[in-house]
């Protein structure tokens, strides 16, 4: 079988796409992610797929994040007619995330075309629209964890919980060629251990080939256990002592639910002041509904919690906001409160409005709970810029800045090595280190060598391997 590393290879973390071509010339794409975060350059990278969509027979999707799923509407629009296999929760999350991504493409292209019009250039089309995204969802087939599913007599796969986001999976593939059966483990994104909502990453059967993510192949995270205590102290300082608003910019899916659940636990323990908490992000509101549908994906602690708190994402004083009118009403809300709003990097979404309204107020606290890429508004605020531009207007930063970084969705290198404990380094034929920047990948390679994984490869963009 031939493996072609298309995206999340080279120095790229996003745009995950790996093509398997069997001896019978079946083409199976693992993940179909969008490149993100490089403006116009990203747009061109997304349109150059590196394969012909009509020739792809199947897509195996590890999880719903846009850097893994985001180009499915585009390949569908360009001739892909096969099925997309993923877990039930991934399917449900894609049903909200892909149309939302289409909406963003349409909006960004509209803005871009305004600039082109001024230069007398013709308009360009969005990579795909909200409608394209809605149309491709009929191609999805849900496959539960641990079920062995045969795509052809010689090719089967199973999903294992990767503990990364709701529905997230590592994919274990078995394929037979020339009377020999071989196995391939694609880790997908691997989550942290001892999290609050999702279970730990699953222990996987031994594989002949491994394709492993390395986002934090050179980093160690803070402990998750301390995060709730830290959150409590920040809430008390921001809302009880300073009597201001606590703004928590947060990814709509996963992070928002983790924060809401942590606040719920603090409230039950009598550790929260009596204040209103607002979740102001339509995508987060929809995603929370999907979390409620998949309680079977929660870890044991969360399942116990649900027995006495049937709605872990709902409690007194917590308000979900969907409409723009209700969101605008928060501008004149003058009591201490918590506002959780997307996006996490403060680059887009409603959180920008809340920042614009409150960032120059010394009573405001901004709490960052995730990674902010270096050029984003979030990075500028958190590194201590005294003045920032929001919607083209300059604002003095007088708000207090706080950060909790242990809520990461990705395992650090120690956790990745723990996840790989069940594998036998001596029988792994090739270990592909993917989905990481160069420094993280080379660093992770030396850590793998130290525990016996010697046959490591750092694939280049579009590099091919016979496996
Ligand atoms: Zn992910």
Boltz pocket constraint, residues with backbone or C-beta under 6 A from the ligand:
constraints:
  - pocket:
      binder: B
      contacts: [[A, 63], [A, 65], [A, 68], [A, 164], [A, 189]]
      max_distance: 6.0
